[in-house]
Amino acid sequence: MSHRLVAALFTALIASACTLEQTEPAASFEDCEFGSLTGSWRIEYQQQSGNCGQVPTQTGLLDEESLATGCQIDSSNVSPDRCQLDMVARCPTSDQLGTQTWQLRMRHVATDELNGTGTLQINYVTGACQSAYAIKATKK
């Protein structure tokens, strides 16, 4: 798996979120902007479980042009208060021999911070892996 692909996918997913769905509002931060975040973000992944391996810290832009070639968003829902994003996206692996699917749930918790979780499933003809990650994105 290309970790650069993961960062490009993650940043584009956050930027392209647009469908609204009812969820609980954020507890303390009210100026949420999922779907219109800009600038450069440092994205940290902490593997919680699974066998796909650690994803290294990345820096990326939050815009739709960052979506890696061949990726598609299967579902994307932003809460009415624009503080929570739930998304599923699928991409080819960097070697083009398999697929990777990310399920993300992110919260916009401060002007310069996003927190959430992600589940990664990578499928090859010869096998598969699945891991869960805690994700933190900080605006640079």
C-alpha positions in Angstrom: 0.0 0.0 0.0 1.3 3.5 -0.8 1.1 5.6 2.3 1.2 8.7 0.0 -2.0 7.4 -1.6 -3.5 7.1 1.9 -2.7 10.8 2.7 -4.0 12.0 -0.7 -7.2 10.0 -0.3 -7.8 11.2 3.3 -7.3 14.9 2.4 -9.5 14.7 -0.6 -12.2 12.8 1.3 -12.4 15.6 3.9 -12.5 18.3 1.3 -15.2 16.7 -0.9 -17.7 15.9 1.8 -21.0 17.4 0.9 -24.1 15.3 1.7 -25.9 16.3 4.9 -27.2 13.9 7.5 -28.6 14.4 11.1 -26.0 13.6 13.8 -25.3 14.9 17.3 -23.8 18.5 17.4 -20.2 19.1 18.6 -20.0 19.7 22.4 -17.7 22.8 22.5 -16.6 23.9 19.0 -19.2 25.5 16.8 -17.4 26.9 13.8 -17.1 23.6 11.9 -16.4 23.6 8.2 -16.4 20.1 6.8 -16.7 20.4 3.1 -14.9 23.7 2.9 -11.6 23.2 4.8 -8.5 24.7 3.2 -4.8 24.8 3.8 -2.1 22.3 4.6 -2.8 19.7 7.3 -0.5 17.3 9.2 -2.3 13.9 9.4 -1.3 11.4 12.1 -2.5 7.8 12.2 -2.2 5.6 15.3 -2.9 1.9 14.6 -5.3 0.6 17.2 -5.7 -3.0 15.9 -5.3 -5.1 12.8 -2.6 -6.3 10.5 -2.2 -3.7 7.8 0.6 -1.9 9.6 1.3 1.6 10.8 0.5 4.5 8.4 3.2 7.2 8.7 2.4 10.8 9.4 1.6 12.8 6.3 1.1 16.4 5.2 -1.6 17.2 2.7 -4.0 19.7 1.2 -7.7 19.4 1.8 -9.0 19.8 -1.7 -10.7 17.6 -4.2 -7.8 17.7 -6.6 -5.8 15.7 -4.0 -7.9 12.6 -4.6 -5.6 9.9 -5.9 -6.2 8.6 -9.4 -8.7 5.8 -9.6 -10.3 6.5 -6.2 -14.0 6.9 -5.7 -16.1 8.0 -2.8 -18.8 5.4 -2.1 -20.6 7.5 0.6 -20.1 10.8 2.2 -22.3 12.4 4.9 -21.6 15.7 6.8 -23.7 16.6 9.8 -26.0 19.7 9.5 -23.7 21.5 11.9 -20.7 20.6 9.6 -18.8 19.1 12.6 -18.9 15.4 11.7 -18.0 13.6 8.5 -18.8 9.9 7.9 -17.3 8.6 4.7 -16.4 5.4 2.7 -14.0 5.5 -0.2 -12.3 3.0 -2.4 -9.0 3.1 -4.3 -6.7 0.8 -6.1 -3.5 -0.1 -4.3 -0.3 1.6 -5.5 0.8 -1.5 -7.3 -2.7 -1.7 -9.0 -3.1 -5.3 -7.9 -5.7 -4.8 -5.2 -8.1 -2.4 -3.6 -8.2 -0.5 -0.4 -11.3 0.8 1.3 -11.4 3.4 4.1 -14.3 4.0 6.4 -13.8 7.3 8.2 -15.6 9.1 11.0 -14.0 12.5 11.7 -15.0 15.4 14.0 -14.0 19.0 13.5 -13.0 19.8 17.2 -11.1 23.1 16.9 -10.3 25.6 14.2 -7.0 23.8 13.5 -7.8 20.2 14.5 -9.8 17.2 13.3 -10.0 13.9 15.3 -11.6 10.6 14.4 -11.2 7.0 13.5 -10.7 5.0 10.3 -10.9 1.4 9.3 -8.7 0.3 6.4 -9.4 -2.9 4.4 -6.9 -3.9 1.7 -7.8 -6.8 -0.6 -5.5 -8.7 -2.9 -6.1 -11.9 -4.8 -3.5 -13.5 -2.5 -5.0 -12.2 0.8 -6.2 -9.2 2.8 -5.6 -7.1 5.8 -7.7 -4.9 8.0 -6.7 -2.3 10.6 -8.4 0.4 12.7 -6.7 3.8 13.3 -7.1 6.8 15.5 -6.6 9.8 13.2 -5.6 13.4 14.1 -5.2 16.2 11.6 -3.7 19.5 12.6 -3.7 22.6 10.4 -0.2 23.7 9.7 
